[in-house]
Amino acid sequence: MEKTYDLRIMLRKEPEGGYTAFVPSLPGCVTYGDTIDEAIEMVKEAVELYIESLIAHNEPVPSDEEIFEYNLQIKAYA
């Protein structure tokens, strides 16, 4: 049976170039691409493999339903 999962991904521009992509609701699901498009394609593949592994081990697949996003701004003095 096929099921569709909606998961949030985050992209971070790296100082040396390229982008790190990660999925907050799937701990350890992190990958990298030279471009945003490549990072998105790489994270899609990583998510598919991650979910397949969870299912194969009869573990629940987390969702983003209980994840809330908030931007926090903090001043720090050097």
DAHU-V656701 format. One line per field, one symbol per residue. phi: phi as a letter, one per 40 degrees, with the letter a starting at -180 (. if undefined). psi: psi as a letter, one per 40 degrees, with the letter a starting at -180 (. if undefined). Layout:
BEGIN
phi->???
psi->???
END
This chain:
BEGIN
phi->.cbcbbbcbbbbcccchgbcbabdcbdgcbaaacbccccccccdcccdcccdcdcccfbcccbcdbbbbacbbbcbbc
psi->hhihhhihiihhhideiahhhihdeghegiaiididddddddddddddddddddddefiihiiedehihhhhhhhhh.
END
